[in-house]
Amino acid sequence: MAEWIRRINLLWVFIILLAFHGLMYYAMENDDWLSLTLIASLVDTVILAGIKYVAMGMRKQKRR
């Protein structure tokens, strides 16, 4: 699992999350769907970037 997380391209993750969040908030007929989509996608991408950073740190510790 950690190897898969290390290989993730964060730009593509952001674009995919943007599309799915956009569809979800638009389907819910939310008036602020665009701003909610951007915020939710950014938050999810930042969380994934943090997990990726930790996974890369674990890899460096294994090499020692």
HTML snippet that shows the backbone in 3Dmol.js (N, CA, C, O; Angstrom):
<script src="https://3Dmol.org/build/3Dmol-min.js"></script>
<div id="view" style="width:600px;height:400px;position:relative"></div>
<script>
const pdb = `
ATOM      1  N   MET A   1       0.824  -1.199   0.000  1.00  0.00           N
ATOM      2  CA  MET A   1       0.000   0.000   0.000  1.00  0.00           C
ATOM      3  C   MET A   1       0.868   1.262   0.000  1.00  0.00           C
ATOM      4  O   MET A   1       0.583   2.219  -0.721  1.00  0.00           O
ATOM      5  N   ALA A   2       1.925   1.256   0.811  1.00  0.00           N
ATOM      6  CA  ALA A   2       2.791   2.426   0.892  1.00  0.00           C
ATOM      7  C   ALA A   2       3.478   2.683  -0.447  1.00  0.00           C
ATOM      8  O   ALA A   2       3.684   3.838  -0.821  1.00  0.00           O
ATOM      9  N   GLU A   3       3.830   1.636  -1.164  1.00  0.00           N
ATOM     10  CA  GLU A   3       4.472   1.812  -2.472  1.00  0.00           C
ATOM     11  C   GLU A   3       3.509   2.474  -3.462  1.00  0.00           C
ATOM     12  O   GLU A   3       3.916   3.322  -4.255  1.00  0.00           O
ATOM     13  N   TRP A   4       2.264   2.095  -3.414  1.00  0.00           N
ATOM     14  CA  TRP A   4       1.265   2.682  -4.295  1.00  0.00           C
ATOM     15  C   TRP A   4       1.074   4.164  -3.981  1.00  0.00           C
ATOM     16  O   TRP A   4       0.959   4.982  -4.893  1.00  0.00           O
ATOM     17  N   ILE A   5       1.040   4.505  -2.711  1.00  0.00           N
ATOM     18  CA  ILE A   5       0.873   5.904  -2.304  1.00  0.00           C
ATOM     19  C   ILE A   5       2.065   6.742  -2.749  1.00  0.00           C
ATOM     20  O   ILE A   5       1.897   7.896  -3.142  1.00  0.00           O
ATOM     21  N   ARG A   6       3.260   6.178  -2.691  1.00  0.00           N
ATOM     22  CA  ARG A   6       4.451   6.920  -3.105  1.00  0.00           C
ATOM     23  C   ARG A   6       4.440   7.232  -4.600  1.00  0.00           C
ATOM     24  O   ARG A   6       5.033   8.223  -5.027  1.00  0.00           O
ATOM     25  N   ARG A   7       3.779   6.405  -5.395  1.00  0.00           N
ATOM     26  CA  ARG A   7       3.780   6.593  -6.853  1.00  0.00           C
ATOM     27  C   ARG A   7       2.639   7.476  -7.353  1.00  0.00           C
ATOM     28  O   ARG A   7       2.560   7.744  -8.552  1.00  0.00           O
ATOM     29  N   ILE A   8       1.768   7.928  -6.482  1.00  0.00           N
ATOM     30  CA  ILE A   8       0.608   8.726  -6.883  1.00  0.00           C
ATOM     31  C   ILE A   8       1.043  10.096  -7.385  1.00  0.00           C
ATOM     32  O   ILE A   8       1.916  10.737  -6.800  1.00  0.00           O
ATOM     33  N   ASN A   9       0.427  10.533  -8.471  1.00  0.00           N
ATOM     34  CA  ASN A   9       0.653  11.871  -8.999  1.00  0.00           C
ATOM     35  C   ASN A   9      -0.426  12.780  -8.394  1.00  0.00           C
ATOM     36  O   ASN A   9      -1.612  12.609  -8.676  1.00  0.00           O
ATOM     37  N   LEU A  10      -0.015  13.737  -7.569  1.00  0.00           N
ATOM     38  CA  LEU A  10      -0.962  14.562  -6.838  1.00  0.00           C
ATOM     39  C   LEU A  10      -1.793  15.470  -7.747  1.00  0.00           C
ATOM     40  O   LEU A  10      -2.928  15.808  -7.413  1.00  0.00           O
ATOM     41  N   LEU A  11      -1.241  15.861  -8.878  1.00  0.00           N
ATOM     42  CA  LEU A  11      -2.009  16.700  -9.802  1.00  0.00           C
ATOM     43  C   LEU A  11      -3.213  15.939 -10.351  1.00  0.00           C
ATOM     44  O   LEU A  11      -4.316  16.481 -10.415  1.00  0.00           O
ATOM     45  N   TRP A  12      -3.003  14.682 -10.746  1.00  0.00           N
ATOM     46  CA  TRP A  12      -4.110  13.876 -11.259  1.00  0.00           C
ATOM     47  C   TRP A  12      -5.127  13.575 -10.169  1.00  0.00           C
ATOM     48  O   TRP A  12      -6.332  13.546 -10.421  1.00  0.00           O
ATOM     49  N   VAL A  13      -4.639  13.354  -8.966  1.00  0.00           N
ATOM     50  CA  VAL A  13      -5.556  13.120  -7.843  1.00  0.00           C
ATOM     51  C   VAL A  13      -6.438  14.341  -7.635  1.00  0.00           C
ATOM     52  O   VAL A  13      -7.646  14.215  -7.437  1.00  0.00           O
ATOM     53  N   PHE A  14      -5.828  15.534  -7.681  1.00  0.00           N
ATOM     54  CA  PHE A  14      -6.601  16.765  -7.510  1.00  0.00           C
ATOM     55  C   PHE A  14      -7.652  16.905  -8.606  1.00  0.00           C
ATOM     56  O   PHE A  14      -8.795  17.261  -8.319  1.00  0.00           O
ATOM     57  N   ILE A  15      -7.289  16.633  -9.847  1.00  0.00           N
ATOM     58  CA  ILE A  15      -8.233  16.768 -10.965  1.00  0.00           C
ATOM     59  C   ILE A  15      -9.390  15.783 -10.826  1.00  0.00           C
ATOM     60  O   ILE A  15     -10.545  16.140 -11.058  1.00  0.00           O
ATOM     61  N   ILE A  16      -9.081  14.550 -10.450  1.00  0.00           N
ATOM     62  CA  ILE A  16     -10.137  13.540 -10.285  1.00  0.00           C
ATOM     63  C   ILE A  16     -11.053  13.906  -9.120  1.00  0.00           C
ATOM     64  O   ILE A  16     -12.276  13.814  -9.231  1.00  0.00           O
ATOM     65  N   LEU A  17     -10.456  14.321  -8.004  1.00  0.00           N
ATOM     66  CA  LEU A  17     -11.273  14.734  -6.866  1.00  0.00           C
ATOM     67  C   LEU A  17     -12.121  15.952  -7.209  1.00  0.00           C
ATOM     68  O   LEU A  17     -13.269  16.047  -6.777  1.00  0.00           O
ATOM     69  N   LEU A  18     -11.572  16.875  -7.976  1.00  0.00           N
ATOM     70  CA  LEU A  18     -12.315  18.062  -8.394  1.00  0.00           C
ATOM     71  C   LEU A  18     -13.552  17.658  -9.199  1.00  0.00           C
ATOM     72  O   LEU A  18     -14.639  18.199  -8.994  1.00  0.00           O
ATOM     73  N   ALA A  19     -13.378  16.714 -10.107  1.00  0.00           N
ATOM     74  CA  ALA A  19     -14.505  16.269 -10.934  1.00  0.00           C
ATOM     75  C   ALA A  19     -15.586  15.592 -10.091  1.00  0.00           C
ATOM     76  O   ALA A  19     -16.770  15.895 -10.237  1.00  0.00           O
ATOM     77  N   PHE A  20     -15.178  14.678  -9.211  1.00  0.00           N
ATOM     78  CA  PHE A  20     -16.167  13.961  -8.409  1.00  0.00           C
ATOM     79  C   PHE A  20     -16.846  14.856  -7.381  1.00  0.00           C
ATOM     80  O   PHE A  20     -18.057  14.758  -7.181  1.00  0.00           O
ATOM     81  N   HIS A  21     -16.083  15.723  -6.731  1.00  0.00           N
ATOM     82  CA  HIS A  21     -16.703  16.651  -5.786  1.00  0.00           C
ATOM     83  C   HIS A  21     -17.640  17.608  -6.520  1.00  0.00           C
ATOM     84  O   HIS A  21     -18.719  17.928  -6.023  1.00  0.00           O
ATOM     85  N   GLY A  22     -17.230  18.059  -7.694  1.00  0.00           N
ATOM     86  CA  GLY A  22     -18.082  18.951  -8.475  1.00  0.00           C
ATOM     87  C   GLY A  22     -19.408  18.300  -8.840  1.00  0.00           C
ATOM     88  O   GLY A  22     -20.468  18.909  -8.699  1.00  0.00           O
ATOM     89  N   LEU A  23     -19.342  17.074  -9.303  1.00  0.00           N
ATOM     90  CA  LEU A  23     -20.580  16.354  -9.637  1.00  0.00           C
ATOM     91  C   LEU A  23     -21.458  16.161  -8.410  1.00  0.00           C
ATOM     92  O   LEU A  23     -22.677  16.320  -8.479  1.00  0.00           O
ATOM     93  N   MET A  24     -20.840  15.818  -7.293  1.00  0.00           N
ATOM     94  CA  MET A  24     -21.607  15.557  -6.080  1.00  0.00           C
ATOM     95  C   MET A  24     -22.317  16.825  -5.588  1.00  0.00           C
ATOM     96  O   MET A  24     -23.518  16.801  -5.320  1.00  0.00           O
ATOM     97  N   TYR A  25     -21.573  17.929  -5.471  1.00  0.00           N
ATOM     98  CA  TYR A  25     -22.191  19.152  -4.958  1.00  0.00           C
ATOM     99  C   TYR A  25     -23.175  19.759  -5.949  1.00  0.00           C
ATOM    100  O   TYR A  25     -24.166  20.365  -5.543  1.00  0.00           O
ATOM    101  N   TYR A  26     -22.916  19.604  -7.232  1.00  0.00           N
ATOM    102  CA  TYR A  26     -23.861  20.092  -8.236  1.00  0.00           C
ATOM    103  C   TYR A  26     -25.150  19.264  -8.208  1.00  0.00           C
ATOM    104  O   TYR A  26     -26.245  19.809  -8.339  1.00  0.00           O
ATOM    105  N   ALA A  27     -25.013  17.950  -8.039  1.00  0.00           N
ATOM    106  CA  ALA A  27     -26.188  17.075  -7.974  1.00  0.00           C
ATOM    107  C   ALA A  27     -27.013  17.340  -6.718  1.00  0.00           C
ATOM    108  O   ALA A  27     -28.226  17.131  -6.706  1.00  0.00           O
ATOM    109  N   MET A  28     -26.348  17.799  -5.668  1.00  0.00           N
ATOM    110  CA  MET A  28     -27.068  18.129  -4.432  1.00  0.00           C
ATOM    111  C   MET A  28     -27.743  19.506  -4.522  1.00  0.00           C
ATOM    112  O   MET A  28     -28.376  19.956  -3.567  1.00  0.00           O
ATOM    113  N   GLU A  29     -27.602  20.161  -5.667  1.00  0.00           N
ATOM    114  CA  GLU A  29     -28.189  21.467  -5.944  1.00  0.00           C
ATOM    115  C   GLU A  29     -27.769  22.507  -4.914  1.00  0.00           C
ATOM    116  O   GLU A  29     -28.579  23.306  -4.444  1.00  0.00           O
ATOM    117  N   ASN A  30     -26.496  22.478  -4.579  1.00  0.00           N
ATOM    118  CA  ASN A  30     -25.939  23.438  -3.639  1.00  0.00           C
ATOM    119  C   ASN A  30     -25.572  24.719  -4.391  1.00  0.00           C
ATOM    120  O   ASN A  30     -24.954  24.656  -5.454  1.00  0.00           O
ATOM    121  N   ASP A  31     -25.945  25.873  -3.849  1.00  0.00           N
ATOM    122  CA  ASP A  31     -25.679  27.136  -4.530  1.00  0.00           C
ATOM    123  C   ASP A  31     -24.191  27.464  -4.597  1.00  0.00           C
ATOM    124  O   ASP A  31     -23.745  28.109  -5.546  1.00  0.00           O
ATOM    125  N   ASP A  32     -23.431  27.034  -3.619  1.00  0.00           N
ATOM    126  CA  ASP A  32     -21.986  27.298  -3.567  1.00  0.00           C
ATOM    127  C   ASP A  32     -21.176  26.080  -4.010  1.00  0.00           C
ATOM    128  O   ASP A  32     -20.122  25.802  -3.437  1.00  0.00           O
ATOM    129  N   TRP A  33     -21.646  25.362  -5.005  1.00  0.00           N
ATOM    130  CA  TRP A  33     -21.014  24.106  -5.375  1.00  0.00           C
ATOM    131  C   TRP A  33     -19.586  24.284  -5.869  1.00  0.00           C
ATOM    132  O   TRP A  33     -18.747  23.413  -5.641  1.00  0.00           O
ATOM    133  N   LEU A  34     -19.292  25.385  -6.536  1.00  0.00           N
ATOM    134  CA  LEU A  34     -17.952  25.581  -7.077  1.00  0.00           C
ATOM    135  C   LEU A  34     -16.926  25.819  -5.962  1.00  0.00           C
ATOM    136  O   LEU A  34     -15.855  25.212  -5.963  1.00  0.00           O
ATOM    137  N   SER A  35     -17.247  26.683  -5.033  1.00  0.00           N
ATOM    138  CA  SER A  35     -16.305  26.945  -3.936  1.00  0.00           C
ATOM    139  C   SER A  35     -16.158  25.721  -3.041  1.00  0.00           C
ATOM    140  O   SER A  35     -15.055  25.419  -2.587  1.00  0.00           O
ATOM    141  N   LEU A  36     -17.246  25.019  -2.784  1.00  0.00           N
ATOM    142  CA  LEU A  36     -17.162  23.793  -1.983  1.00  0.00           C
ATOM    143  C   LEU A  36     -16.324  22.734  -2.678  1.00  0.00           C
ATOM    144  O   LEU A  36     -15.562  22.012  -2.036  1.00  0.00           O
ATOM    145  N   THR A  37     -16.469  22.647  -3.987  1.00  0.00           N
ATOM    146  CA  THR A  37     -15.686  21.686  -4.766  1.00  0.00           C
ATOM    147  C   THR A  37     -14.199  21.976  -4.658  1.00  0.00           C
ATOM    148  O   THR A  37     -13.399  21.066  -4.435  1.00  0.00           O
ATOM    149  N   LEU A  38     -13.827  23.233  -4.814  1.00  0.00           N
ATOM    150  CA  LEU A  38     -12.413  23.605  -4.736  1.00  0.00           C
ATOM    151  C   LEU A  38     -11.843  23.348  -3.347  1.00  0.00           C
ATOM    152  O   LEU A  38     -10.749  22.799  -3.216  1.00  0.00           O
ATOM    153  N   ILE A  39     -12.576  23.740  -2.315  1.00  0.00           N
ATOM    154  CA  ILE A  39     -12.088  23.567  -0.945  1.00  0.00           C
ATOM    155  C   ILE A  39     -11.965  22.085  -0.603  1.00  0.00           C
ATOM    156  O   ILE A  39     -10.942  21.654  -0.071  1.00  0.00           O
ATOM    157  N   ALA A  40     -12.987  21.314  -0.902  1.00  0.00           N
ATOM    158  CA  ALA A  40     -12.955  19.887  -0.574  1.00  0.00           C
ATOM    159  C   ALA A  40     -11.836  19.168  -1.325  1.00  0.00           C
ATOM    160  O   ALA A  40     -11.156  18.313  -0.757  1.00  0.00           O
ATOM    161  N   SER A  41     -11.647  19.504  -2.574  1.00  0.00           N
ATOM    162  CA  SER A  41     -10.590  18.865  -3.360  1.00  0.00           C
ATOM    163  C   SER A  41      -9.206  19.243  -2.836  1.00  0.00           C
ATOM    164  O   SER A  41      -8.316  18.396  -2.759  1.00  0.00           O
ATOM    165  N   LEU A  42      -9.028  20.509  -2.479  1.00  0.00           N
ATOM    166  CA  LEU A  42      -7.746  20.941  -1.918  1.00  0.00           C
ATOM    167  C   LEU A  42      -7.450  20.253  -0.590  1.00  0.00           C
ATOM    168  O   LEU A  42      -6.328  19.803  -0.356  1.00  0.00           O
ATOM    169  N   VAL A  43      -8.453  20.171   0.275  1.00  0.00           N
ATOM    170  CA  VAL A  43      -8.258  19.528   1.576  1.00  0.00           C
ATOM    171  C   VAL A  43      -7.894  18.058   1.396  1.00  0.00           C
ATOM    172  O   VAL A  43      -6.953  17.571   2.023  1.00  0.00           O
ATOM    173  N   ASP A  44      -8.628  17.353   0.549  1.00  0.00           N
ATOM    174  CA  ASP A  44      -8.331  15.937   0.319  1.00  0.00           C
ATOM    175  C   ASP A  44      -6.943  15.741  -0.280  1.00  0.00           C
ATOM    176  O   ASP A  44      -6.238  14.804   0.094  1.00  0.00           O
ATOM    177  N   THR A  45      -6.543  16.607  -1.198  1.00  0.00           N
ATOM    178  CA  THR A  45      -5.228  16.493  -1.821  1.00  0.00           C
ATOM    179  C   THR A  45      -4.117  16.791  -0.818  1.00  0.00           C
ATOM    180  O   THR A  45      -3.077  16.132  -0.835  1.00  0.00           O
ATOM    181  N   VAL A  46      -4.325  17.767   0.047  1.00  0.00           N
ATOM    182  CA  VAL A  46      -3.320  18.078   1.071  1.00  0.00           C
ATOM    183  C   VAL A  46      -3.175  16.918   2.055  1.00  0.00           C
ATOM    184  O   VAL A  46      -2.061  16.594   2.467  1.00  0.00           O
ATOM    185  N   ILE A  47      -4.275  16.296   2.430  1.00  0.00           N
ATOM    186  CA  ILE A  47      -4.210  15.131   3.317  1.00  0.00           C
ATOM    187  C   ILE A  47      -3.441  13.999   2.645  1.00  0.00           C
ATOM    188  O   ILE A  47      -2.597  13.362   3.274  1.00  0.00           O
ATOM    189  N   LEU A  48      -3.728  13.751   1.384  1.00  0.00           N
ATOM    190  CA  LEU A  48      -3.011  12.704   0.654  1.00  0.00           C
ATOM    191  C   LEU A  48      -1.529  13.047   0.501  1.00  0.00           C
ATOM    192  O   LEU A  48      -0.682  12.156   0.567  1.00  0.00           O
ATOM    193  N   ALA A  49      -1.206  14.321   0.299  1.00  0.00           N
ATOM    194  CA  ALA A  49       0.197  14.734   0.209  1.00  0.00           C
ATOM    195  C   ALA A  49       0.913  14.489   1.531  1.00  0.00           C
ATOM    196  O   ALA A  49       2.076  14.087   1.542  1.00  0.00           O
ATOM    197  N   GLY A  50       0.228  14.729   2.641  1.00  0.00           N
ATOM    198  CA  GLY A  50       0.812  14.437   3.947  1.00  0.00           C
ATOM    199  C   GLY A  50       1.072  12.955   4.140  1.00  0.00           C
ATOM    200  O   GLY A  50       2.119  12.565   4.658  1.00  0.00           O
ATOM    201  N   ILE A  51       0.125  12.133   3.727  1.00  0.00           N
ATOM    202  CA  ILE A  51       0.306  10.683   3.819  1.00  0.00           C
ATOM    203  C   ILE A  51       1.463  10.244   2.933  1.00  0.00           C
ATOM    204  O   ILE A  51       2.254   9.380   3.313  1.00  0.00           O
ATOM    205  N   LYS A  52       1.556  10.838   1.757  1.00  0.00           N
ATOM    206  CA  LYS A  52       2.646  10.516   0.832  1.00  0.00           C
ATOM    207  C   LYS A  52       3.991  10.912   1.435  1.00  0.00           C
ATOM    208  O   LYS A  52       4.966  10.172   1.301  1.00  0.00           O
ATOM    209  N   TYR A  53       4.056  12.060   2.091  1.00  0.00           N
ATOM    210  CA  TYR A  53       5.280  12.523   2.736  1.00  0.00           C
ATOM    211  C   TYR A  53       5.715  11.546   3.837  1.00  0.00           C
ATOM    212  O   TYR A  53       6.897  11.220   3.950  1.00  0.00           O
ATOM    213  N   VAL A  54       4.775  11.092   4.630  1.00  0.00           N
ATOM    214  CA  VAL A  54       5.082  10.128   5.694  1.00  0.00           C
ATOM    215  C   VAL A  54       5.540   8.808   5.094  1.00  0.00           C
ATOM    216  O   VAL A  54       6.481   8.195   5.598  1.00  0.00           O
ATOM    217  N   ALA A  55       4.889   8.361   4.026  1.00  0.00           N
ATOM    218  CA  ALA A  55       5.271   7.100   3.381  1.00  0.00           C
ATOM    219  C   ALA A  55       6.680   7.186   2.814  1.00  0.00           C
ATOM    220  O   ALA A  55       7.428   6.209   2.867  1.00  0.00           O
ATOM    221  N   MET A  56       7.050   8.336   2.273  1.00  0.00           N
ATOM    222  CA  MET A  56       8.408   8.497   1.743  1.00  0.00           C
ATOM    223  C   MET A  56       9.423   8.519   2.883  1.00  0.00           C
ATOM    224  O   MET A  56      10.541   8.028   2.724  1.00  0.00           O
ATOM    225  N   GLY A  57       9.049   9.080   4.024  1.00  0.00           N
ATOM    226  CA  GLY A  57       9.930   9.078   5.189  1.00  0.00           C
ATOM    227  C   GLY A  57      10.147   7.680   5.726  1.00  0.00           C
ATOM    228  O   GLY A  57      11.244   7.342   6.170  1.00  0.00           O
ATOM    229  N   MET A  58       9.097   6.861   5.686  1.00  0.00           N
ATOM    230  CA  MET A  58       9.226   5.473   6.139  1.00  0.00           C
ATOM    231  C   MET A  58      10.171   4.710   5.224  1.00  0.00           C
ATOM    232  O   MET A  58      10.918   3.848   5.687  1.00  0.00           O
ATOM    233  N   ARG A  59      10.149   5.011   3.946  1.00  0.00           N
ATOM    234  CA  ARG A  59      11.024   4.332   2.987  1.00  0.00           C
ATOM    235  C   ARG A  59      12.485   4.673   3.263  1.00  0.00           C
ATOM    236  O   ARG A  59      13.356   3.807   3.186  1.00  0.00           O
ATOM    237  N   LYS A  60      12.748   5.940   3.585  1.00  0.00           N
ATOM    238  CA  LYS A  60      14.112   6.349   3.885  1.00  0.00           C
ATOM    239  C   LYS A  60      14.619   5.674   5.152  1.00  0.00           C
ATOM    240  O   LYS A  60      15.798   5.330   5.232  1.00  0.00           O
ATOM    241  N   GLN A  61      13.754   5.479   6.144  1.00  0.00           N
ATOM    242  CA  GLN A  61      14.157   4.811   7.380  1.00  0.00           C
ATOM    243  C   GLN A  61      14.465   3.341   7.139  1.00  0.00           C
ATOM    244  O   GLN A  61      15.357   2.785   7.779  1.00  0.00           O
ATOM    245  N   LYS A  62      13.736   2.703   6.222  1.00  0.00           N
ATOM    246  CA  LYS A  62      13.991   1.296   5.917  1.00  0.00           C
ATOM    247  C   LYS A  62      15.351   1.091   5.275  1.00  0.00           C
ATOM    248  O   LYS A  62      15.986   0.056   5.477  1.00  0.00           O
ATOM    249  N   ARG A  63      15.804   2.075   4.501  1.00  0.00           N
ATOM    250  CA  ARG A  63      17.088   1.948   3.814  1.00  0.00           C
ATOM    251  C   ARG A  63      18.256   1.976   4.779  1.00  0.00           C
ATOM    252  O   ARG A  63      19.310   1.416   4.477  1.00  0.00           O
ATOM    253  N   ARG A  64      18.102   2.609   5.924  1.00  0.00           N
ATOM    254  CA  ARG A  64      19.209   2.729   6.889  1.00  0.00           C
ATOM    255  C   ARG A  64      19.497   1.469   7.595  1.00  0.00           C
ATOM    256  O   ARG A  64      20.399   1.423   8.432  1.00  0.00           O
TER     257      ARG A  64
END
`;
const viewer = $3Dmol.createViewer("view");
viewer.addModel(pdb, "pdb");
viewer.setStyle({}, {cartoon: {color: "spectrum"}});
viewer.zoomTo();
viewer.render();
</script>
